[in-house]
Amino acid sequence: MPQVEHRDLVAFAGDRVNLRKAEVDDQRAQVNRLRDRIASKISETPGYGLVKSLHAGSVAKGTALRNVNDRDLALYVRAEQAPGDVPGLVQWVADRVADAYPALSADQVMPKTNCVTVRFASSGLEVDVVPVLYAGATNDVGYLVNKHNGQKLKTSVRQHLDFIRSRKKAHPTHLAQLIRFTKWWARLQKRRDGEFKCKSFMLELIWVHLADNGQALHNYPEALEAFFAFIVGGGFDAQIAFTDFGHKSELPVRGDSAIQILDPVNPENNVAEHYGLQERDRLVNAAQTAFDAISTAYYEPAQGQAVELWQDVLGPSFKAAG
């Protein structure tokens, strides 16, 4: 029997990885106050240029890590009223957020490269308000504006949430937890290697791909070993794509991208578009190290050695439940 088991990872997740419900509730309440101010301003001010706001990001999906003190809010803006350039759009959104929530001081509403960050002084919580250009399409389909080239990228916060919630319904508890484990792992890799890249959205989509193709999720050590084996074993050679909101015939061909993981809402968007061979190799090498550690730990007779191997994957704070 392995020295590190499923129950050890469950205990570690509860102690170190997962965002506690009380924290979620407190942060959601702060974000909702911001949403309420925006909603009131919209209803009171015809032609204000804003449509609505929606919770987005990891908290909305249920995959947030503890000690990550920022949240995402998608702000749908009327495309015909918004400035066409990214800096102008961001400043326009900042002005409207500040106008809707006058209790915030100037240094609490901060225009960034492609969003506006609202900082709550009492808690330190930061909310990234991301503008979505909206022209009345169904299912909250709108467009993000690329901060580098100004190109518009089709998206839908609602469909992204529907996508992950449908899989969480099929795989209660385990899917979200495994996503959080690999987000924790990726964050650790970034601390070890400043050039390591692995988006959270990519991790979500890889896990959904594995689950859709029959990967068992109920045993965390075995599922994590399978996740890293997928990456090491050439999983990026093929296209990773989904047909929740379209037909398979609408998917593009694999192409020559180092990694091709398609956004389920917009298959024209390769989530890994900016990952070249060097980034892919870094990701595969890190996955190889994790796979080797988990595989070796399974047969390690001494618990202390097995725990040390798992610490290569989950960091020095990992310990067996005992």
C-alpha positions in Angstrom: 0.0 0.0 0.0 1.4 3.4 -0.9 2.6 5.7 2.0 0.8 8.7 0.5 -2.9 8.1 -0.2 -6.0 9.9 -1.4 -6.9 10.9 2.1 -3.5 12.6 2.6 -4.2 14.8 -0.5 -7.7 15.5 0.7 -6.4 16.7 4.1 -3.7 18.8 2.4 -6.3 20.4 0.2 -8.5 21.4 3.1 -5.6 22.7 5.1 -3.5 24.6 2.5 -5.0 24.6 -1.0 -8.7 25.4 -1.0 -10.4 28.7 -0.5 -12.6 28.4 2.6 -16.3 29.0 2.2 -16.2 31.9 4.7 -13.6 33.6 2.6 -15.6 33.0 -0.6 -18.7 34.5 1.0 -16.9 37.6 2.3 -15.2 38.3 -1.0 -18.4 37.6 -3.0 -20.2 40.1 -0.8 -17.6 42.8 -1.6 -17.8 42.1 -5.3 -21.6 42.1 -5.1 -21.5 45.6 -3.5 -19.5 46.7 -6.5 -22.0 45.0 -8.9 -25.0 46.6 -7.1 -23.5 50.1 -7.5 -22.9 49.5 -11.2 -26.4 48.0 -11.7 -28.0 51.0 -9.9 -26.1 53.5 -12.0 -27.1 51.6 -15.2 -30.8 51.8 -14.2 -30.6 55.4 -13.1 -28.6 56.8 -16.1 -29.9 56.2 -19.6 -27.1 56.0 -22.2 -24.5 55.3 -19.5 -22.9 52.8 -21.8 -22.8 49.8 -19.5 -25.1 46.8 -19.8 -24.4 44.5 -16.8 -21.6 42.8 -14.9 -21.1 39.1 -14.3 -18.9 37.1 -11.9 -16.1 35.5 -13.8 -12.8 33.7 -13.1 -11.9 30.9 -10.6 -14.2 31.8 -7.8 -17.2 31.7 -10.1 -16.0 28.4 -11.4 -15.2 27.0 -8.0 -11.5 26.4 -8.7 -9.9 29.2 -6.7 -6.9 28.7 -4.5 -6.4 30.1 -1.0 -4.2 33.1 -0.7 -4.9 34.5 -4.1 -6.5 37.8 -3.3 -7.8 38.9 -6.6 -11.1 38.3 -8.3 -12.6 38.8 -11.8 -15.7 40.7 -12.9 -16.7 40.9 -16.5 -18.3 44.3 -17.3 -20.4 44.2 -20.5 -20.3 47.6 -22.2 -22.2 48.9 -25.2 -19.9 48.4 -28.1 -21.2 51.4 -30.1 -20.5 53.7 -27.2 -17.1 52.4 -26.1 -13.8 53.9 -27.4 -12.1 51.8 -30.1 -8.6 51.7 -28.6 -7.6 49.7 -25.6 -6.1 52.5 -23.4 -9.2 54.6 -24.2 -11.6 51.8 -23.4 -9.9 51.0 -20.1 -9.9 54.6 -19.0 -13.6 54.9 -20.1 -14.5 51.9 -17.9 -12.4 53.3 -15.0 -14.3 56.6 -15.1 -17.7 54.8 -15.1 -16.8 52.5 -12.3 -15.6 55.4 -10.2 -18.8 57.3 -11.0 -20.9 54.3 -10.0 -19.1 53.8 -6.7 -18.1 57.3 -5.4 -17.0 55.9 -2.0 -13.9 54.5 -3.7 -10.9 56.9 -3.8 -8.9 57.6 -6.9 -6.1 55.2 -5.9 -8.7 52.3 -5.4 -9.7 52.4 -9.1 -6.6 51.7 -11.1 -6.6 51.5 -15.0 -4.3 48.7 -16.1 -3.2 47.4 -19.5 -6.5 45.7 -20.4 -8.7 46.0 -17.3 -9.5 48.2 -14.3 -8.4 46.9 -10.9 -10.7 47.9 -8.0 -9.0 47.5 -4.6 -11.0 47.3 -1.4 -9.0 49.0 1.3 -10.5 47.2 4.3 -9.7 43.7 3.0 -7.0 44.2 0.4 -9.2 42.3 -2.1 -8.5 43.3 -5.7 -11.2 42.9 -8.4 -10.1 43.0 -12.0 -12.9 44.6 -14.0 -12.6 43.3 -17.6 -14.5 45.1 -20.3 -16.5 42.9 -22.7 -17.9 44.7 -25.8 -21.5 43.7 -26.2 -23.9 44.3 -29.1 -27.0 42.3 -27.9 -26.0 38.8 -28.8 -27.7 35.9 -27.0 -25.9 33.8 -24.3 -23.9 36.9 -23.2 -21.6 36.5 -26.2 -19.4 39.5 -26.5 -15.8 40.5 -27.4 -12.6 41.0 -25.5 -10.1 43.4 -27.0 -6.6 42.1 -27.3 -4.2 44.4 -25.4 -1.4 43.9 -27.9 -3.0 44.4 -31.3 -6.6 45.6 -30.6 -8.2 42.6 -32.2 -11.5 41.5 -30.9 -11.9 38.0 -29.4 -15.3 36.3 -29.1 -16.2 35.2 -25.6 -19.1 34.4 -23.3 -18.8 34.4 -19.5 -22.1 32.6 -19.2 -21.1 29.8 -21.6 -17.7 29.4 -19.9 -19.5 28.9 -16.6 -22.0 26.6 -18.1 -19.2 24.5 -19.6 -17.3 24.0 -16.4 -20.5 23.5 -14.3 -21.8 20.8 -16.6 -18.5 18.9 -16.0 -18.6 19.5 -12.3 -22.2 18.1 -12.2 -20.9 15.0 -13.9 -17.8 14.8 -11.6 -18.9 16.4 -8.3 -16.0 17.5 -5.9 -13.2 15.6 -7.7 -12.9 17.6 -11.0 -12.6 21.0 -9.2 -10.3 19.6 -6.6 -7.9 18.2 -9.2 -7.9 21.5 -11.1 -7.0 23.2 -7.9 -4.1 20.7 -7.2 -2.6 21.4 -10.6 -3.1 25.1 -10.3 -1.2 24.9 -7.0 1.5 22.8 -8.8 1.8 25.4 -11.6 2.1 28.2 -9.2 4.9 26.4 -7.5 6.7 25.8 -10.9 6.4 29.6 -11.7 8.2 30.3 -8.4 10.9 27.9 -9.2 11.3 28.9 -12.8 10.4 32.5 -13.9 10.0 31.4 -17.5 7.5 28.6 -16.8 4.1 29.2 -18.3 0.9 27.3 -17.7 -2.5 29.2 -17.7 -5.1 28.1 -15.3 -7.6 27.9 -18.2 -5.4 25.4 -19.9 -5.3 23.2 -16.8 -9.1 23.3 -16.6 -9.5 22.3 -20.2 -6.9 19.5 -20.0 -8.8 18.0 -17.0 -12.1 18.3 -18.8 -10.6 16.6 -21.8 -9.3 13.7 -19.6 -12.6 13.4 -17.7 -14.6 13.4 -21.0 -12.4 10.6 -22.2 -13.0 8.4 -19.2 -10.2 9.2 -16.8 -11.3 8.2 -13.3 -11.0 11.1 -10.8 -11.9 9.6 -7.5 -8.4 8.6 -6.4 -6.3 11.8 -6.4 -2.7 10.3 -6.5 -3.7 8.1 -9.4 -5.6 10.9 -11.3 -2.7 13.3 -10.9 -0.2 10.7 -12.1 -2.5 10.2 -15.2 -2.6 14.0 -15.7 1.2 14.3 -15.8 1.5 11.1 -17.9 -0.9 12.6 -20.5 1.4 15.7 -20.9 4.6 13.6 -20.9 3.2 11.0 -23.2 2.5 13.3 -26.2 -0.9 14.6 -25.2 -0.1 18.0 -26.7 0.6 16.4 -30.1 -3.2 16.3 -30.8 -5.7 19.1 -30.7 -7.7 19.4 -27.5 -11.2 20.7 -28.4 -14.8 20.6 -27.4 -18.2 20.7 -29.1 -20.5 22.0 -26.4 -21.4 25.1 -28.4 -20.8 24.0 -32.0 -20.2 21.1 -34.3 -17.0 19.1 -34.8 -17.0 20.1 -38.5 -16.5 23.7 -37.3 -13.2 23.0 -35.6 -10.0 24.2 -37.3 -7.4 21.7 -38.3 -4.6 20.9 -35.8 -2.1 23.2 -37.5 1.6 23.6 -36.4 1.1 25.3 -33.0 3.3 23.8 -30.3 0.1 23.3 -28.2 -3.4 23.7 -29.5 -6.1 23.8 -26.8 -9.2 25.4 -28.1 -11.6 27.7 -26.2 -14.9 25.8 -26.0 -16.8 29.0 -26.6 -14.7 30.2 -29.5 -12.7 27.4 -31.3 -10.9 30.1 -33.2 -9.1 31.0 -30.0 -6.2 28.7 -29.2 -5.7 29.2 -25.5 -2.1 28.2 -25.9 -1.4 30.4 -28.9 1.6 32.1 -27.4 3.3 28.9 -26.3 6.1 27.9 -28.5 8.3 24.8 -28.5 10.4 26.2 -25.6 7.4 26.8 -23.4 6.0 23.4 -24.3 9.3 21.7 -23.4 9.4 23.5 -20.1 5.9 22.3 -19.3 6.6 18.8 -20.4 9.8 18.7 -18.4 8.1 19.9 -15.3 5.3 17.3 -15.8 8.0 14.6 -16.2 9.5 15.6 -12.9 6.1 15.4 -11.2 5.2 12.1 -12.9 8.5 10.5 -11.8 8.0 11.7 -8.2 4.4 10.4 -7.9 5.3 7.1 -9.6 8.3 6.6 -7.3 6.4 7.6 -4.2 3.8 4.8 -4.9 6.5 2.1 -4.3 8.5 3.9 -1.6 8.3 1.9 1.6 9.4 4.7 3.9 6.7 7.4 4.5 9.2 10.1 5.0 10.8 9.5 1.6 7.3 9.2 0.0 6.3 12.6 1.5 9.5 14.2 0.2 8.7 13.0 -3.3 5.2 14.4 -3.1 6.8 17.7 -1.9 8.5 17.9 -5.3 4.9 18.1 -6.7 3.0 20.0 -4.1 5.7 22.0 -2.3 7.4 21.8 1.1 4.2 22.4 3.0 2.8 19.0 2.0 2.7 16.4 4.7 1.0 13.0 5.2 -2.3 13.2 7.2 -0.9 10.6 9.7 
